[in-house]
């Protein structure tokens, strides 16, 4: 990674660049391995420059905020960590409007709003995340969500382009958004709040925080709620019903205070935590038929699925373990309004994925990947090819990343021929 650090230094002397970084120091789980290189942009322009460099030099990167919803595997991460932190944490108020940098913590943002006599962000006062992560995940608690108060977000796309997306364009749902779907990076966000009494606002925040302390294991490192809420159920209740409170592997444990939390009780490794998560998911499924999905993102060499999209008219990538030919799927190239677009465009995505063949294709790829992992004990490098490498292959790669597979693995997409 030395050459990457050298390239970053050429961009701007103001960038904070670190090498061989312990990710324990950047995550609330306080576990996991080391990252080869970490850089902290100081504004949207510097972030754009970093993303453009990564694209030009084919550098894998992972965007990290407060590290409250991520676990780095013990084997570490070979790519670049783009840490959105204190240098992008400015907050300003104008009437009932607050604008905050993506690096601002939610407790800080809530407290700032309260100091201005603005109500609407009380629910976020105890969420240990950053503003950028909160927008990406549509964070929520106690009946409030980011989607209730956001006006717009400034984002950086995978090409380094900066744009503004209004609330409707963010497609905010339960722990989901277009930010995740398109790998955007939040630079800042704007919120519209309501005028209120400062004392009343602070009392409400205090009440929420007291409730958290009573119900959640805040004295131990964790990533908050480990599992998403399954439709019609509560993850914590299901886990408790299965007798898993206090289940331990190494230094990791299912919290005895709240079964929905996996905690780092005593210097747990990432493997300890992952073993507990795997046991919980397996036990709950066997006993209830409900498959829990993790909220926590797992990042690392052992958990990274690399997908390369390509065009057969150029050449096959030589490094792939699995080669998927999607040339038989509906081809947007022959639709005039779609011809000049790519699989990264939603209308192309919708066109390809509207076919039953595309759905069956995704299902088959997932089955083949899981079978490969079972047999080889490692993740394959997957090549997905269509004629020119712009439409069908990119769409299928996006759909695969959006599938349930991403709940267990980090997925790196490399669209080799999309710009040709």
N, C-alpha and C positions, 0 to 999 in steps of 0.2 A: 504493500500500500504506500510505500515511500513516494513513488512517482505521483500518486494521486495527491498526496499532501503537497508535493512540489507544485503541481498544477494549481491547486487551490491557493497557494501563496502568491501565484502570479496574478490571480484575480484582483485581490485587494489586500493590502497590508493590515486592514482593520479586522479581518476575519479571525475569530478565535479558533485555532486548529489544535487538536490534541490527538496523540497516537497511543495505541495499546491501552485503551480505556476500560476500566472495570465497570460493567453495566449495573453492578450492584448499587453503585453510587447514583445512578440515574433512573432507578425504578423503585416503586414503592414495595415490591416484593423482596427487595434486598437480596436477590439471588441471581445466579446466572454467570455466564462467562464474560469474555472481554471482546471489545470491538477494535478492529484494526485502526480505524480513524474516525474522528468526530469533528464536525464543524458547526459553528453557531452563526447563522446569518444575523445581521443587525437590522435589516429592513427588507421590504418586498423586492427591491431591485437586486440586493445581494443574494437573496434566495433564488431569484430568477437566474442569475449568473451561475450559481452552483448547479441548478437543475440542468441548464444548457450544457455545462461542462460534463456532467454525468452522462448526458445523452450522447454528446460528441465522442467521449472516451469510452463509452459502453461500460460505465461504472454502476454496479448495483448500489442502491441506497435505501435506507429506511428512515422515515420521518418520525421523530420522537418529540413529544411534548413533556408533560410532567411525569411520564412513565408509570401512570397509575393503572394502566389497563394492558400491560405487556410483560412478557417474561422472555428473557434471552436464554437460550439453551446453554448448557455448560460448555459446549465446544466453541462458543463465541460466534461472532459474525465477521465475515471477511470483507464485507462491503463498507460503505460510508454511512455513518449515522449523521443525519441532518437534525440537529437539536434546536428546536424552536423554544428559546428560553427567555431569560430576563432582558436581553437586548431587544426583544420584540414584545414588550409587556406594558407599553404606555397606555394610559386610559385618559379619556377626556369626556367632559359632559357639556352639553349644550341644550338647556331646557330639560325636556324629558328624554333626550337622546344621549346614550352613552356609546362611545366607540372604544374598543379595546383591541390591543395587539394580541395575536394568537398565543403568545407566551404568557399572558397574564393568567394567574391561577384563579380558579372559580371562587375560592373563599375571598381572595383579594378583590375580585370584581364585585362580588356581593356586598362586601364591606364598603367599597367605594360608592356603590349605588346608594347604600343606606346613608352614608355621610352627606349625600346630596338630597336626601329626602325622597328618593325614588324607589318605588315598590315594584316587584315583579321578578326579582332574582333571588328572593329569600330561599327558595327551594335548593339553590345551588351552593349555599353557604358552607355546607359540609362535604361537598363532593371534591375529592382530592385530585382533580384534573385541571387541565389548562383550557383556556377559551377555545383554542383551535380544536383540541380533541373533543370538547363538548359539542361543538358545532358538527363535527364529523360523525359523532355518535348520537346526536340529538339527545344529550344527557338529560336526565330527569329524575325527580324525586318528589314525594309528598304531593302528587297531583300536578306538579309543574314540569314543563319541558322547555328546552331551548326554542323549539318551534313556536311557542306561545309569545315570545318577546322579540325574536330576531327580525330585523328589517332587511339586512343584506350581509353578505360576507365577501371579502376580497380574497380571491384564490389564485394559485399558481398551478397551471396544468403541466402535463408531463413534457411539454416542449419548452417550458419556461415562460409562457405567456401569462400575464397578469390580467384578470378580468373581475368584474363585479357580478355576483349572482344574487338576485332578490330572493325573498323567502320562498316563493312558489318554485323557483328554479332549483332550489336546494333539495327538493324532494325529501323532506324530513319525515321519517317514519320511526317505528320502534327500533331504537339503536341502529338506525340506518340513515343514509343520505346519499346524494349523488357524489359527495366528496369521496366516499369509500368506493363507489362503483367505478369512478373514473380516475382514481388515484390523484385527485387534486390535493393541494396543500393549502390550508387556511392561513392567510397572512394577517387578517384582522376581521372583526365583526362589529356590526352596529345593532344596537338594541333600543326599542322604544318601550319606555316604562311609564308608570303612573305616579303622579305626585302623591306623597303620603306623609304621615307623621313619623319622624325619625325614631322616636321612642317606640312606637308601635311596630315599626319595621324591625328594629333590633330585638324586640321581645319575641317576634315571630321567628327570627333567625336563631335566637337562643333556644326556643322551644324545639325547633327541628334538630339542633345540635345535641340537646339533651337526650332526645329520643334516640339519636344515633348512638350516643355513648351507652345508653341503657341496653340496646338491642344488638349492637355490632361489636366485634372484637377489635376495637381500635388500638389496643395496647400491643398488638402484634403486627408485623409487616404482612401485607396482603395486597391484592389488586382489587379490593372491593368485592362486589358480588362476582363470584367465579363463573356462574352460569346465567344464561339468558332465561327469562321467564317463559316456560313452555305454555302454549295456548291452553287455557282452562285450568292451569295448575300454578303452584308456586314451587320453584326449584328447592328451596330450603325445606319445605314440608315433605316433599317426596324423599329427599335425602335422609331426613330425620326418621320418616316412616320405615325406611330400610335399615334402620339401626346403625347408621354410619357416623353419627356424632362421635368425635374423638378418634375416628379411624386415623392411623398414623403410618407413615412410611418415611424412615429416616427422620429428618427434622421437620417434615411437613405434616400437617394435620387438618382434618375437617374440624372446624371450630365447634367447641362444645357450647358456645354462646349462641351462635347462629350457623346452622348447618349449610347455608348457602355460601359460606366463606371457607376457602382453603387458606390456611395461614402458615407463615414461616415461624414455627414455634421455637426452633433452636438451630440456627445456622444451616437451614435446609439448602440442598443443592436444587438446581432446576429439575433434575431427574426425580428427586424426591417429590416435588410438587406435581410434576407430570404423572408420576405413578399414582398419586392420590386421585388426581383428576380422572385418570383412566379407570381406576377401580370404582370410583363413584358412578361414572357414566355406565360402566358395564353392569354394576349391581342394580342401579335404578332401572335400567332397560330390562334386565332379566325379571325383576320383581313387579314392574308396573307397565312395561311396554312403551314407556316414554323415553325417547332418546334426548338427553340433555345436550344443549349446544353451549360451548364456552363463550363468554364475553372476552376473556383474556386472549390476546394475540401472542402466539408463540413464534419467536424469531431465532434463527440459528442455522448452522450448516445442515444439521440432521433433519431440520424441519422445513427446509426451503425447497419448494418444487419450482424448477426452472422450465419455462415454456418458451420455445422459440417459434415464431411464425415466419413463414418463408414462401417464396414463389417457386414452383417447380420449373418455370421457364428460365430461372437463373441457375440454381443448383441446390441439391440437398445439403443441409448443414451436416458436417461430418461427425459431430460430437453427440448426437442424440441416441438415447437408449431405446426410445419408442418413436415411431414415425406414424403420424396420422394423416391420411389423405382425405380432405374434405371437398374435393373438386366436384363431387356428385351432388352437393347441396345447391339450393337455389342461388343463382349468380346475379348479384346486383349490378354487375358490369353492363348488363344488357338493359338496364332501366335508366333512361336518359338522365333523370334528376338525381340518380345515385351514382352514376358512373365515375364521377370525379371525386367522390368521397371515399372514406375508408371505414373499416370495421369499428373505429372509435366513435363514429357518428351514430347517434341513437336511431335514426331512421333506417340506416343500413342494418344495425343490430336487430331492430324489430322485423325487418324484411326477411332476414335469414332465419331468425329464431321462431318465426310464425309457422314454420313447417314442422311436421311430425318427424321428418328425417333428422332435423337438427336436434330435436329433443332426444331422439334415440341415440344420436351420435354422442351427445354429452354423457348420457347414461352409460354407454359402452366404454368411453374413455375413462370415466371414473372407476368402473369395474376393473378395467385393465390395469390402471395405475395401482389400485389397492392390491390386486393380485401380484403385481410386480414387487410391491413393498413387502408383502407377506413372504414371497419367495426369496428375494434378494437382500432383504433387511436394510434397504436404503431406498431413497426416492430417485426415480429416473429423471433424466433430462428428456423432455417431451418436445418433439418437433411437430408442428401442425402446418400443413401445406395446402395451398390452393394454387391456381394458375399463376397469378401475379403477386400474391402475398399481401394484398391490400384489404380485401373484403371478407371473404368467408373464413379464412384462417384467423384473422384478427378478431372477428366476431366470436368464433368458437372458443378462442383463448379467453376472451373477456367473460363469456358465459361460464366457462369452467372455473375461472377464478371466483365468480359470483356464487358458485354452487356451495354446497355444504362442506366441500373439501377445505375451503379457506378457514373453516372453524378450527381445523387441526394444524394447518400448515401455513407458512408464509408462501406466497406465490409471486415469483418474479417473471414479468412478461418482457420479452425482447422481440420487437417487431422488426425483423431484419430488413425486409424489403418494402415496408410501407411507404417510404418516400421516393421509391424509384418510379 
